[in-house]
C-alpha cells in the first residue's frame, strides 16, 4: 500500500522533498546549537567557534534553496 503511494510520485519530486528536508534539518541544527551555546557563558572565553553555527546554517540554506528550485522545475 505504501509502495503504491511512492510509485505514483515522480522521482524528481521525492528528490526535491529530500533535499528540502535535509536543508531545513541542517539549518535548524545550526540554530539550535547557537541557542544552546549562547546560554552557556564562561569568563572571558567564547563557548563555541562561530563556524559551528555558520556551516550548518549556510549549508542548510543552500540545500533549501536547491530543494525549492527543484520543486519549481516540476
Beta strands, then each sheet from edge to edge (+ up, - down):
end
